[in-house]
Amino acid sequence: MAFEGLSSRLQEITRKIRGKARITENDLKEMLREVKLALLEADVNYKIVKDFIETIREKALGQDVLKSLTPGQQVVKIVKDEMVELLRRNRKQN
């Protein structure tokens, strides 16, 4: 699968959660599991995936939801922001 299908897989995952008015811990757990699988299938290092998922979990559970965003949109924003940061760090290392 590598990175070719990662974008579409992540879009599908976020599409499922984006419209929800309320995100439960089970919703978050399921979404993070799917993100984890998508990244691992794209051959991302397991330790990087583990740290990435944990960072998202911490931010999503501890996040005050912005008034202009639904909880689903907030989680999608957290995932996007962390993905950008992960890629930025990786680029600096190479």
Buried (B, 14 or more C-beta within 10 A) or exposed (E): EEEEEBEEBBEEBBEBBBEBEEBEEEBBEBBBEBBBEBBBEBEBEEEEBEEBBEBBBEBBEEEEBEEEEBBBBBBBBBBEEBBEEBEEEEEEEE
